[in-house]
Amino acid sequence: MKYTVLNTPVHNLDGMAKVTGRATYTFDIKLPNMLYGKILRSPHPHAKILNIDTSKAERVMGVEAVVTGKDTLGVKQGTWRRYPDLCDEEILARKKVRYIGEPVAAVAAVNEDTAEEALNLIEVDYEPLPAVFNPMEAIKEGAPQIHEGAERNINVTRHMEWGDVEEGFKKSDYIREDWFKCSSQAHVSMETHCAVADFTPDGKLTVWTSAQSPYFIQVLLSWVLGLKESNVRVISRYVGGAFGGKVELDSAQFCSSLLSMKLCKPVKVVLTREEEFTATRRRTPMVYYLKTGVKKDGTFMAKECRVFTDGGAYTAFGATALYLTGFFQSFPYKWPSYRYDGYRVYTNTIPSSAMRGFGAPQATFAGETQIDLIAGDLGISPIEVRRKNGMTPNYEIPGQATIQSCGLRQCLDRIEEWIKSRGETPPNRGIGTASYGFMSGGIFNWFDTPYAFSSAIIKVNVDGKVDLFIGAHDLGQGSNTTLAMICAEELGVHTEDIRIHTGDTDICPVDLGAWGSRQTLMSGNAVKMAASEVKRQLLEFATAKLGPNVIYDLDIKDRWVHIVARPDKRISYFEVLKDAIRAKNGQPIMGRGYYTPHRKGMISPAYSFGVQAVEVEVDPETGKISLINVVTAHDCGQVINPLGVKGQLEGAIAMAAGYGFTEDLPMENGNILNPNLVDYKLLRATEIPEIEIIEIDTYEPEGPFGAKEAGEGLTNPTAAALANAVFNAVGVSIKELPITPEKVLKALKEKSQKKTELR
Amino acid sequence: MEKQLLRITVNSQGYELYINPKALLVEVLRDHLNLSGTKRGCESASCGLCTVLLNGMAVKSCSILALQAEGAEIITVEGLAEGSLLHPIQKAFLDHGAFQCGFCTSGMLMSAKAFLDENQNPTMEEIREGIHGNLCRCTGYRSILRAISAAAEDIGRGR
C-alpha cells in the first residue's frame, strides 16, 4: 500500500513550542492571587496517628490554610473502581501511615518558604508500629500487619495456567530452576509532579497538572472531593515526562485541590526532586522463581513461574504489573504448558506501581537470562532455541490471547546476521541477546469507565483546516504527531492541515490516556474512524460533482479527490469542502470515531515483537561494564512516524540499560538512600552506546493502517540482553538487578575460587 | 532581608531589579522576568535543566546567586531565535527529533550553544562531553548528539 503521509519522518507537532521555550508546562503556570502549597509527610514507615495539631502552623504570617485528613471525605481511593477492596489509599492519612513519605497534611501560603516553615510547626503525635520492608519477610506468619484484612500482607494474587504442566515436566529431558531478583527503578521525569488547582465559588474546580490521563484524574478528583465529574476540569497541555509515574492521582493534585477548595484561591504544589524519589511511585521489585523443562533439542515443554512482588504500602497500579509480568513471562514463545502464581505483598515502603514496560522488563530479565543458561547447558545457540520456540503469526495462547501479526522470526534472523557480522569478540567483550513482546493497550476496565476506551471528534473548517479533538495524551512520546498523521492519511490531506486539541477534559472526548502503550492502536483507530466518517461525507458531494459511472469509487489523497481507477479525474479537496459546507446549510463537516476492543482475549488486541543484541565490555579488574553497541530488530507493525519510533527506541534503551546496570533505589528501614540526581545514576550522554534499529515490516489487522505499539515494549529486553552479554564476556551470570561492578567482581572472584578448588 | 539592586542584561534587554540577595539566578529569570523557558529539575545542580549563558559561558542558573551575575550578559532559550528566524541549533533539534517531553530542551540547547560557540568542529566525543552535565530521560541522547553535530555543520557552512 502506498501511503502519502505515513512512514515519512515528521517534525514533532509540539516541536516549535519546545525548542523556543514557549511550551508552558504545569510547572510554569502562574495565576493571579495564587498561593503555594507544601506537603507534610510521614517520617515513620508504620505508625498510628494519635493527634495532629496545626494551630502553630496556622498562626505563621503568610499561611492561609492547613489541611489534614479531617478535611477530607476519608475515601479510600485507587484506580480500581470495579474492585473496591483494592482501593486502599486515603489522600491524607487519618489514622495510620504505612510508608515514609505518605502525605499527612498540607499548607497553603504566600510563598514556598513560608509554607515550608509552617510544615515544621505542625505537630503530629505518632505511635510507631513494627514495620516490615521485604516481601519475603512480610508474607511470613506473624509479620506486622499493614492493612486490616490482608492476611500475611498479601494484597493480590494471580494465577494463570494452560496445558498440563506436570506432564510437560515429565516429558522434559532437562529441567532447570533459577531464582532472580528484579530491582526497583524511579521514573525520574524531568518535570516533577505538580498541579495548580483553582476552585471557584460556583463549585467548579479546574486543575492544571502533569498527568498521563486527564480523564482518570478528573474522575478520581471528583470522587475524593465529592464533586460532580463535570465540575472538575483537568487541563494538561505539556507534560515533562511521565513513564508510568503520572497515571494515578498524586499528592500535588489532591493537596492543591483541597487547599483551593478551602480558600477559593488558586494553589500550586510542585514536588521537590527528593519527594519525587521518596513519595510518588516506583517500578515494582520482584523475586522470581522459574522452573523450565525442555527437550534435548531445546523444545520448550513446561514452565512454572512464581513471583513475589514488593508492593509497598498500597495497591497503586501494581496489581496490573503482577498480572502482566505473569503473562509476559510466557512471551514471546509457544509454551505447551505454563503455570504462573503471583503474589503482590504489602510492605512499609513507597508503593510500587506502573513503570514503562509494566512488569514485562522484570519478566524478560528473568526469562531471557534463563533461556541463555538453558541453551548453554544444552550446547545449542541461544538464537536457535528462541527460533525453535518463538511465536509465529496467528498463534493462540489458550484462554488468554490471540497473536495476529508477529515478526519475531525475521527479528531473530536479522539479529543473528548482525552478530555474525561482528565476528569473534575480543577478550572481555560479549554480545547477549533477548527477545520480547508487548501489548498495544490493555483490554482491562477495572477503572469501570462507561465510555469507549478511545474517542475522537473531527471538525473541518472551510479553509481545509482539520480540528481533531482527542482525549489521548502526549507526554513527549509524540502521540499528537502520530494521531495527526493517521488523521491526515485517512482523510487524504497533509499533516500540517491537522490541528490537535488535547489535554482538556472540558473540550476533549474521553480517552483512557497514555499508558499501556495504547494510544497508537486504540486512539489511532478512533481517529481513523472519525476521519473516515468525514471523508465519506466529502465523497458524497464529490461524487455528485464528478459524476462517475457507479462501478468506480472515489478517494482523497494529497488534498485531491479523485476516481480511484482514474486518478487524473480529480477535483481539489478544498473545492469539495466549500461545496459540502454550503450544501450542509453552512455547518462544518464533522466526524466521530471511537474504539473499544471486543473479543480480543484477556490482554490486548495486538502485540509488538522484537529481538535485541547488546555488546558490552567488562573490566575484570573493576567489574565496570561499558555499553558498546545495542542493535534492535523490532516489529511494531506499520511505522507511522519513523522519527518518533527511533526516538522511542533510543530513549527506551537508555532507560532500560539504566535498569540493567546503574539505577537502583537502595533502602534502609524504608528510607530511600539516594533520593537525588547525584546518587541516583541516570545514564549521561557520555555513556550511551551506538544504537542501530532494524525495522521489520508486518501488518497488524487490528491496528490503524496495520500499526502496533512502539513505546514500552522497547524497555523490556535490555537488562536481560545485558546480563547475557556479561555472561558471554566474562563467564558469570548475574541473576540480580542492577548488574553493578560489585556483583560482577564478587561473581568473578567466586568463579576463580571454584576453578582453583577444581584444580 | 534588605533587597539589593541587580543590574543585568538578559537577551539584550537591560534590567534594574531590586531582589532578595539570596535569590538564585534561575529564580530571578523565572519569577521576576517571567522567562519560564528555563526549567528546574533538581536541588543538587545535577540535571542541567536551568542552563543559561552567562557572558557566553554555560552555567547552571540554580547554582549561582543572581547578584553574582551583576553586570553580566545572560542569554536564555527565549533569546536564541532572532524574530522568526530559528538558531541553527533549534532547527537541528526539530529536524532530528532531539527532544520528546521537551523539559530538558532549553538547558540542552544552551549547553549546545555555549559549546559550539567555543568549538566549531567538534568530534562526537567532544559533543558527548559538551552535554555531559545535562540529563534527558526521554531521548537516550542519540538524537541530541546528531542534532548538535548537524548544527555544527550548518553553522560551519554559514561562516
Chai-1 contact restraints between the chains, C-beta under 6 A:
chainA,res_idxA,chainB,res_idxB,connection_type,confidence,min_distance_angstrom,max_distance_angstrom,comment,restraint_id
A,H11,B,L94,contact,1.0,0.0,6.0,A-B,restraint_1
A,G15,B,L94,contact,1.0,0.0,6.0,A-B,restraint_2
A,K18,B,F99,contact,1.0,0.0,6.0,A-B,restraint_3
A,K18,B,G102,contact,1.0,0.0,6.0,A-B,restraint_4
A,K18,B,T105,contact,1.0,0.0,6.0,A-B,restraint_5
A,V19,B,Q90,contact,1.0,0.0,6.0,A-B,restraint_6
A,V19,B,F93,contact,1.0,0.0,6.0,A-B,restraint_7
A,V19,B,L94,contact,1.0,0.0,6.0,A-B,restraint_8
A,T20,B,A81,contact,1.0,0.0,6.0,A-B,restraint_9
A,G21,B,G37,contact,1.0,0.0,6.0,A-B,restraint_10
A,G21,B,V77,contact,1.0,0.0,6.0,A-B,restraint_11
A,G21,B,E78,contact,1.0,0.0,6.0,A-B,restraint_12
A,G21,B,S106,contact,1.0,0.0,6.0,A-B,restraint_13
A,A23,B,G102,contact,1.0,0.0,6.0,A-B,restraint_14
A,D28,B,S36,contact,1.0,0.0,6.0,A-B,restraint_15
A,V188,B,R137,contact,1.0,0.0,6.0,A-B,restraint_16
A,M190,B,G41,contact,1.0,0.0,6.0,A-B,restraint_17
A,M190,B,F103,contact,1.0,0.0,6.0,A-B,restraint_18
A,M190,B,C104,contact,1.0,0.0,6.0,A-B,restraint_19
A,M190,B,R137,contact,1.0,0.0,6.0,A-B,restraint_20
A,E191,B,F103,contact,1.0,0.0,6.0,A-B,restraint_21
A,G240,B,C101,contact,1.0,0.0,6.0,A-B,restraint_22
A,G240,B,F103,contact,1.0,0.0,6.0,A-B,restraint_23
A,G241,B,C101,contact,1.0,0.0,6.0,A-B,restraint_24
A,G241,B,R137,contact,1.0,0.0,6.0,A-B,restraint_25
A,R273,B,C42,contact,1.0,0.0,6.0,A-B,restraint_26
A,R273,B,E43,contact,1.0,0.0,6.0,A-B,restraint_27
A,G476,B,Q100,contact,1.0,0.0,6.0,A-B,restraint_28
A,G476,B,C101,contact,1.0,0.0,6.0,A-B,restraint_29
A,G476,B,C138,contact,1.0,0.0,6.0,A-B,restraint_30
A,L643,B,G97,contact,1.0,0.0,6.0,A-B,restraint_31
A,G647,B,G97,contact,1.0,0.0,6.0,A-B,restraint_32
A,G647,B,Q100,contact,1.0,0.0,6.0,A-B,restraint_33
A,G647,B,T139,contact,1.0,0.0,6.0,A-B,restraint_34
A,G647,B,S143,contact,1.0,0.0,6.0,A-B,restraint_35
A,E650,B,G140,contact,1.0,0.0,6.0,A-B,restraint_36
A,E650,B,R142,contact,1.0,0.0,6.0,A-B,restraint_37
A,G651,B,C138,contact,1.0,0.0,6.0,A-B,restraint_38
A,G651,B,T139,contact,1.0,0.0,6.0,A-B,restraint_39
A,G651,B,G140,contact,1.0,0.0,6.0,A-B,restraint_40
A,I653,B,G140,contact,1.0,0.0,6.0,A-B,restraint_41
A,A654,B,G140,contact,1.0,0.0,6.0,A-B,restraint_42
A,N676,B,S44,contact,1.0,0.0,6.0,A-B,restraint_43
A,L677,B,C42,contact,1.0,0.0,6.0,A-B,restraint_44
A,L677,B,S44,contact,1.0,0.0,6.0,A-B,restraint_45
A,L677,B,S46,contact,1.0,0.0,6.0,A-B,restraint_46
A,L677,B,C47,contact,1.0,0.0,6.0,A-B,restraint_47
A,V678,B,S44,contact,1.0,0.0,6.0,A-B,restraint_48
A,V678,B,S46,contact,1.0,0.0,6.0,A-B,restraint_49
A,L682,B,L135,contact,1.0,0.0,6.0,A-B,restraint_50
A,R684,B,H132,contact,1.0,0.0,6.0,A-B,restraint_51
A,A685,B,R128,contact,1.0,0.0,6.0,A-B,restraint_52
A,A685,B,I131,contact,1.0,0.0,6.0,A-B,restraint_53
A,A685,B,H132,contact,1.0,0.0,6.0,A-B,restraint_54
A,A685,B,Y141,contact,1.0,0.0,6.0,A-B,restraint_55
A,T686,B,R128,contact,1.0,0.0,6.0,A-B,restraint_56
A,T686,B,H132,contact,1.0,0.0,6.0,A-B,restraint_57
A,I688,B,Y141,contact,1.0,0.0,6.0,A-B,restraint_58
A,I691,B,R142,contact,1.0,0.0,6.0,A-B,restraint_59
